[in-house]
C-alpha cells in the first residue's frame, strides 16, 4: 500500500473489457477504500450517482455511452471530480477533447498499473482533504457533498446535502434559523414548523446526535473532536 490516505478514497473504474477491469482491480484495488467497476458509460453514470466516488478512471471507446461523453455528464454533476482517461494509442487525437472536458490525466494503453497508482497517490491528499470526520461514524465529502456512515453511502436530497455543507462552512458557530431558511429556500417564505420538520427528517436519516439544537439560537454540527478535518 502506498499510504493510508488512499484508504479514504473510493475509485470508480469504467471499462467494458472485463479482463482489463479485473486485472486492474486485482493489481491496485486493495489500496483503496473501495474499487467499483462499471461495464460501460451508462453503467458508469449510474454508479457515479449511486456511490459518489472520489475519482473516476475510464476507457474511451465503450458501448452505450463512450468515456468522453460520460465524462462531460460527470463534470456537469460534479465539476471538481478527478477523471483519468485510459486510451489506446490510436485514439490519441481524442485526448484533445478530453482536455477541453477537464480530464485530469490520461494513460496510453498498455500501461503499468503501478504508474496509475503512483499518480493517484500523488493527488490523494488533495482528494482526502475534502473529507470531514463527524460524530457517530459519519464522514462528509465536501467535494461531492456526500455523507457516509461507517463507509456506507447515506442518500440525501439536494437540500439536505446543502444543509450539511452550510453547517460545515460555519463549523465554529451556530447557524440561526433565518440564515438556514435564506440559504436553503432563498425564494420562499418558510415557516419555523417547516424548518423543524426538515431537520427532523435529516436527523431520522442520520442521527439525533449529529446535529446539535442550541435552543433559542439555531443549529451546529457535532464533530468527533474539535477541528476533525482530515489532516494527513
Order of alpha helices (4+ residues) and beta strands (2+ residues): beta-alpha-beta-alpha-beta-alpha-beta-alpha-beta-alpha-beta-beta-beta-beta-alpha-beta-alpha-alpha-beta-beta
